[in-house]
Amino acid sequence: MKLSAHYNRSNIIITVSVLLAGAVIYYFAINYIIQKQLDRDLTEEMEEIVSYVASHHKFPVQPDIDEEQVTIKETSLTNFKTVFFNVPFKKVINDDDDNNGRAVEMLVSVNEKNYLLTIAISRDGTEYLVQVIATITLILMAGLFLVLFLTNRYVSHDLWKPFFYLLQQLKAFSVSDHTNFSYSKTNVDEFNELEAAVLLMSSRVRKDYRTLKQFTENASHEMMTPLSVITSKLDILIQDDSLNPEHYKQLQDIYGATSRLSRLNQSLLLLVKIENNLIDEAELLELQQLVFEKKEQFQELITSKHIIVTATITQKTITASGHLLDILFNNLFSNAIRHNIDSGVINISLTDEKFLIQNTGSLYPLNEEELFERFQKGKKSEGTGLGLALVKSICNVYNWDVSYSFISSLHTFQISFAPGKESLLTFNAI
Amino acid sequence: MKILIVEDEQSLRENITTYLNSDGNVCESSADLENAILKLEDYAYDCVLLDLGLPDGEGFKVLNFLKEQMRDEAVLIISAKNSLEDKIKGLNTGADDYLIKPFHLAELKARVEAVFRRKAANGNNNLVFNEITINLQGRTVEINGKPIVLTRKEYDMLLYFIANKGKVISKNAIATHLWGDEMDMNDNFYFLYTHIKNLRKKMLDANCKDYLKSIYGIGYKFLSE
């Protein structure tokens, strides 16, 4: 719900309840005043009759005023307190239409006889008043609704314009491009403040991003230079004729560790780059071509382990970084081969929706939760432990979904190119 | 060959000089941009090894200088930055090759020779080493005038060995040359052994001298005589 709608709703609730409460109080107040007035009228009438009786020793003839109805009844009561009360009032005798009336009853004694005298008058006037009050309240409420609706529709739309303009720019914001925010001229203090804050934030974010990019590059440079010094020192050192086989063995171990360190460093930096979206190169790639090339690249390894590869590949074009996809497939293929058994099987399948690679290997399923974490690797693995973390990061860049499952003794890695669409399909199938 | 090495890391500079000099090359070196440009103004070189991250600026300035002066030095960039942007920028500004640190000196030597050969080819596309003649354009090899058939990897390896003749080359360096450094080394050493065995057999069958010597535990050496 929009903010203005929220605001309007509470506004309407408060106004309507205040109006209703006001109407009720108003009604009772007027009722009370009118009743007081009627009672005063009745008292006056009563006094007139009493004084008439006192001077004439008889009741006056039926009153000349038609609004009053006077009844006189003989009674045996000697003591009666004067009371006021509401009665049904008939304008004409035998009238079916009952109106409300107000009456007074009192004891009058004429010629040593006690009479019960009742004077009643109509309350029509007050009824009418209540109707008028109710009508006015209703009209006021309707008017209020209309005004709030129109305000919401036209005035607030204009009022919120700078906000939506800013929102639109925020949605299109990207740390890597350099388009600046443009101001919308507004005299609303809150929006001006918001704009200033957004501008400050965006410039800070961009600055941080640049610093990070620089840090990544510097870290790479700073670590690679010592590594290349070590490598070149080793390359020079092995030229020495006086080295014996024991030395060579030690040197070979240093070579191995150095190359592993440099691979680890490369992978880590790549991971940081991917996770910070520092790689935004993209090209149109023929995926089936890429898969085929990878299969060729790993052919030696595949042959040496006597692995049988079956591939069902359909054409699929994709827009992505060739460099990243190369790393992605390198990791998936080399894992499928490295963790395979001798004379094992690899199944590759590429369709429009997904890429699937299955391999034989350990008889037990792997722990899917830990599998894609950094530095998770099998006990016998010679890798950096970053391979699948890289695979996952690369998939995240393109919003692909990568998952592991153990299907009929095959370790299966699946990449869904459109995870949302696929889940919809499964849903429909159910 | 006269080579200028522009690299700020002193020990790396010295190692490159030592490795390249032993083959009869003349190496001069410079630790920063200013000095490199001064040297290039005064002398002509066959090849320039250029680090991009220098204390007084980016190595691209050297490339721009060479381009403006229309010089024909071959330029090989050696950079710690493994970024596609820099690679493309470097190659577009006139560099001939781009080598990412850390690298093996053997790889550097092979690249320098390849870059130099390309520049100084002048129609002569044959690389001759004693009885071995390699046609670089056709990628064919003749030994004592008779052609021998080599696989792609064997051919690459032979070129690599001849560029580094007389040097001990580590298994790591050869494996990285053939497969890149993304693959597991231990797997590759086994294939390397097979490839070298096959190459050596093919050469011996063609009555070639046995140049390939195995250096126990560390690598191979291609004799220079």
Contacts between the chains, C-beta under 8 A, distances in Angstrom:
chain1	res1	chain2	res2	distance
A	217	B	81	6.1
A	217	B	83	7.4
A	220	B	80	5.7
A	220	B	81	6.4
A	220	B	82	6.8
A	221	B	53	5.4
A	221	B	80	4.1
A	221	B	81	6.6
A	222	B	80	8.0
A	223	B	80	8.0
A	224	B	80	3.7
A	224	B	100	7.8
A	224	B	101	4.3
A	224	B	102	5.8
A	225	B	9	5.3
A	225	B	12	7.1
A	225	B	80	5.8
A	225	B	101	6.4
A	227	B	101	7.0
A	227	B	102	4.1
A	228	B	9	7.8
A	228	B	12	6.0
A	228	B	80	7.6
A	228	B	101	4.1
A	228	B	102	3.5
A	228	B	103	6.3
A	229	B	9	6.4
A	229	B	11	5.1
A	229	B	12	5.2
A	229	B	15	7.4
A	230	B	102	7.4
A	231	B	102	4.6
A	231	B	103	7.0
A	231	B	104	6.0
A	231	B	105	7.8
A	232	B	11	7.8
A	232	B	12	5.8
A	232	B	15	3.9
A	232	B	16	6.8
A	232	B	19	7.4
A	232	B	102	8.0
A	232	B	104	7.8
A	232	B	105	5.3
A	233	B	11	7.2
A	233	B	15	6.3
A	234	B	170	7.1
A	235	B	15	7.3
A	235	B	19	6.7
A	235	B	104	5.7
A	235	B	105	4.0
A	235	B	106	6.5
A	235	B	170	6.9
A	235	B	173	7.0
A	236	B	15	5.4
A	236	B	18	5.9
A	236	B	19	6.3
A	236	B	105	7.1
A	238	B	168	4.6
A	238	B	170	6.2
A	238	B	215	7.6
A	238	B	218	5.6
A	238	B	219	7.0
A	239	B	167	6.1
A	239	B	168	5.5
A	245	B	216	4.9
A	245	B	217	5.6
A	248	B	215	6.9
A	248	B	216	6.1
A	248	B	217	4.0
A	248	B	218	4.1
A	249	B	217	5.0
A	251	B	170	7.9
A	251	B	218	5.9
A	252	B	170	7.5
A	252	B	171	7.4
A	252	B	217	5.6
A	252	B	218	5.4
A	255	B	170	5.6
A	255	B	171	7.8
A	255	B	172	4.6
A	255	B	218	7.9
A	256	B	172	7.2
A	256	B	185	6.4
A	258	B	102	7.3
A	259	B	172	5.5
A	259	B	176	7.3
A	259	B	181	6.5
A	259	B	185	6.1
A	260	B	185	7.9
A	262	B	102	5.2
A	262	B	181	7.1
A	263	B	181	6.1
A	263	B	182	7.2
A	266	B	82	6.6
A	266	B	181	7.8
A	269	B	82	7.7
A	281	B	84	6.1
A	300	B	191	5.4
A	301	B	187	6.0
A	301	B	191	7.9
A	304	B	190	7.1
A	304	B	191	7.2
A	323	B	84	6.3
A	327	B	182	7.6
A	330	B	182	5.7
A	330	B	183	7.8
A	334	B	183	6.6
A	334	B	184	6.9
A	338	B	184	6.8
A	338	B	187	7.5
A	382	B	184	5.3
A	382	B	185	7.7
A	382	B	186	5.7
A	383	B	184	6.8
